[in-house]
Amino acid sequence: MIQLKQDSDGYVRMSRHFPAKTLISITFSDGSVAEYTGRRMNEIYDEALASYRLGNNLDAKGFDRNTKKIHRRNAVDHVPVQAGMTA
């Protein structure tokens, strides 16, 4: 089981996908605790990554096709979570 803790801004640190069947326990800032599968957390991570790329005008692979400078690391390290997310 992997244990994560929500920070005061509402995020957990997650810089990669977790194995799909792994149980992940999140302690929220309000003191509640919930368990999610790796598959669900990977979905949340993918949503945050897509939002980041959309907000920064990047394509689906994370590249800005309008400039000559290619960004090799277009990923998120912090994923927004909230108590009461569906499992």
C-alpha positions in Angstrom: 0.0 0.0 0.0 1.2 3.5 -0.9 0.4 6.3 1.5 0.0 9.9 0.2 -0.8 13.1 2.1 -2.6 16.1 0.7 -0.8 19.3 1.1 -2.4 22.6 2.2 -3.0 23.6 -1.4 -5.0 20.5 -2.2 -2.4 18.4 -4.0 -0.6 15.1 -3.6 2.8 14.4 -5.0 2.6 12.0 -7.9 5.2 12.2 -10.6 4.5 8.9 -12.3 1.8 6.2 -12.8 1.3 3.6 -10.1 0.6 -0.1 -10.7 -3.1 -0.5 -11.5 -3.9 -2.9 -8.7 -1.9 -1.2 -5.9 -4.0 0.3 -3.1 -3.2 4.0 -2.4 -4.2 5.6 0.8 -4.7 9.4 0.8 -4.8 11.4 4.0 -6.6 14.6 3.3 -5.9 17.9 4.9 -9.3 17.7 6.8 -8.1 14.6 8.5 -10.2 12.1 6.5 -8.6 9.1 4.9 -9.7 7.3 1.7 -8.3 4.4 -0.3 -8.1 4.3 -4.1 -6.7 1.9 -6.7 -3.7 2.7 -8.7 -5.9 2.7 -11.8 -8.1 5.5 -10.4 -5.0 7.6 -9.4 -3.5 7.1 -12.8 -6.8 8.5 -14.3 -6.6 11.5 -12.1 -2.9 12.0 -13.0 -3.7 11.8 -16.7 -6.5 14.4 -16.3 -4.1 16.7 -14.5 -1.4 16.2 -17.2 -3.9 16.9 -20.0 -5.1 20.1 -18.2 -1.5 21.2 -17.8 -0.7 20.7 -21.4 -3.9 22.4 -22.6 -3.2 25.4 -20.3 0.3 25.7 -21.7 -0.7 25.3 -25.4 1.2 22.0 -25.8 0.1 19.2 -28.0 -0.9 15.7 -26.8 2.7 14.6 -26.6 3.8 17.7 -24.6 5.5 19.6 -27.3 5.0 23.2 -28.3 5.0 23.0 -32.1 5.1 26.8 -32.6 8.6 27.3 -31.3 12.0 25.9 -32.1 12.7 25.0 -28.5 11.4 21.5 -27.6 10.6 20.8 -24.0 11.7 17.4 -23.0 10.0 17.3 -19.6 6.4 18.3 -19.8 4.8 16.5 -16.9 3.2 17.3 -13.6 4.5 16.5 -10.1 1.5 17.5 -8.1 -2.0 16.2 -8.7 -5.2 18.0 -7.3 -7.3 15.8 -5.0 -10.2 16.3 -2.8 -12.0 14.4 -0.1 -15.0 12.5 -1.4 -13.6 11.7 -4.9 -15.3 8.7 -6.4 -13.3 5.5 -6.0 
